[in-house]
Amino acid sequence: MIKIPAKVLIVDDERDFVEMFSLRLETQGEKVSTAYSGKEALAILDEKAIDVVILDIKMPGMDGIDTLKQIKKRYPIVEVILLTGHGSTETAVEGMKLGAFDYLM
């Protein structure tokens, strides 16, 4: 069977996490782009076709919820998976209501 690689954008302000996670996905055959802020993620989405955004919620400046709102407004068919180590039920519910595909703690 032929596997079509997904175009994934990883967005997190923790550089070590982004580098390790992107290496793991690339090993699985995915095409990975990286961003270290919400604004950088939006700039990449303006330039590249992306299928899935894996988005950290807690980031300085534009946080993940604000970034999610902008992604869904500009690119409604892009799927967004919220990711955080500091999750709460309220944040999960808010993210899902705003159109996130899933929420991982």
Steps between C-alpha positions, in 0.01 A plus 500: 500500500621850419513747790437863416693715748304755698628857503530577869583829670626474859461821702657525845733746673709213643765445231627166633149355494436627146827354370446158659134477398573608143774236470260230618234603249753526216620148584141387449499662155309822574602835352562729797529876535570671831414829666585638842214750538144557388601782267770287339244219451258734321781622273584140406134422432490803267783346295450121519214254469472329839266212592538490879626748760617366835472807719619567854255703706741672740731728301619855562344770286225347287389193694361181350133593539551831315704318235227237463239773446710656223574164335132402492402844371758501219537127425181322614590161350836475680468262794645619832603278790556693821787385716595605850667384814298753699151400392167562663149384420397859427777545244412168335134594470584845366740357241252240380224763470736711289551213256799302627497141376635365826668598826796314650646554846 
